[in-house]
Amino acid sequence: MKNKKKKKGMNYTSMKCPYCGSTVEYRSAEGIYKDNHKNVMLYVCTNYPECDAYVRVHEGTNKPVGTLANSKLRAMRLEAHKLLDKIQNKGIMTKNECYQWIANTIMAPLSQAHIGYLGEYYCQIVIDECKKLLNRKRNFYKSKKIYQLKVV
């Protein structure tokens, strides 16, 4: 008889809240999200709402999209994502290039270069660097337009 190895998966419900140390439960976003028509699932601190830490899961799985975050960190992650979207939409970098840039910026492996894994410190670094990059590009294009106006 062959010995089949069980695949070891992460037991996400054994996570502890990094803010208050409470256990974490897997549950619907109902009551947390204003509108949960997509039936989003979350890992939520059992001390919610006193401790407002949670993280959503990838659709159709129980895998979290990052780490538990309180409202301040979630707001920072949202800002970082919006800035990265701007960088991509302006054609400055592709999505893959953005992730490599984040990895280089925070000196982390590419596998950890995702906004959902970042804490406040590294999230702020990404926000600041995105703003610098967007500002440099904006100033570059402004100077190019001024130059073109003078040449003509």
N, C-alpha and C positions, 0 to 999 in steps of 0.2 A: 504494500500500500504506500502510495506517495504521500509525503508530507507537504501539504499546501501551506504556503506562508500567507498569513493574512496581511493584506495591505494596511499599513499603518496610516491612518488619516488623523488630521488635527482634530482634537476634541475642543471645539471652540467654546462650548458651554463651561469648560473648566477655566476659562479666562477670568482674571480678576480685574476689577476696575482700577486703572492707574491713578485715579484721582482720590477715591475713598476706600479702595480695597475690598469693596463688596463683590459678590458674585455677579455674573453676567447671564442674562437669559435671552433666548432666541424667541422673538415674538413679532407680531405684525406691527407696522408703523402706525396703525390706527390709534388715534389719540395723541400721537406725537407729530405726525405730518398733518397739515390742515386738510389736505386732500390726498387720500390714499387709494384712488381708483385703480391704480396699477398693482394693488396688493403687495406693496413693498414689504420685505421682511428686514428686521434689524437684530443686532445684538445690543441689548440695553442693560445698563447698570440696574440692578434690582433696587437700588436706592433712588431711582427716578421718581419724581422730578427734582428732589432735593439735589441730587447729583445728576446733571443732565448729559452724561456721557453715553454716546451710542455710535454705532457704525452700521451702515446698510450693507446688504449682501448682494453679490452678483445675481442678477435675475436668473431664476430657475435653479439656484444652488443654495447651499448654506455657507458659502465661502465669503468672508467679509472683504469689502473693497479696500480696506486699510486697517488702521487701528482705531480703538475707541477714542473719541474726541469730545471735549466739552464745547459749549457754544462758541467760545473765543477761538479755539483751534479750528472748528468747522468753518467759521467766518474767514479765517486766514487761508485755509485750504481752498475755499471758494474763490477768494481774491486771486490766489496763485493760479488756479485753473483758468479764470477769466483772462488774466494777463498772458498765459501760455496760448490760449485760444487766439488772442489778438496777434501774437507773434506768428502763429500758423496762418491765420487769415490774411495777414499782410504779406505772406510769402517769404518771410525772413528765414524761417526754418520749417522743416516738415515735422510731423509728430515724432518720428523716430529720432530726428536730430535734436528735438527738444528734450527727449528723455536722456540722450547721451550728454547733452549740455548740462542738464540738471545733475547727472552723475558726476561730471567733471567739476561742476560748481561746488557741490557739497562733498566731493571726494569720497563717493560711495560706489559700490558695484552697481552696474546697470539694473540688476534685478531689484535693487532697493531704491531706485531713482523714480519713485512714484509719489505724487503729492499725498496720497492716502496713508503713506508710511511716515511722513515727516511730522516731527514735533514742532512746537512753536519756534524754536531757535532756527532750525533749518528752513522752515517754511518762510520765516521772515527774510532769510538770506535769498531764497528763490524770488520772493516778491521784489526785494530791492534790486536784484540783478535783472529781473525782467523789466522793471521800470527804467533802469539805466540803459538797457539795450534799446527799448522802444524810444527813449528820449534821444539817444545817439542817432538812430535811424531817422527820426523826425527832423532833427537838426541837419543831418546830411542832406535830406531831400529839400529842406528849406534853402540851404546854401546853394544847392544845385539849381533851384528855380531862380534865385537872385542872380547867379552867374549867367544863366541863360538869358535873363532879361537885360543884363548889361552888355552881353555879346551882340545881341540883335541890334 
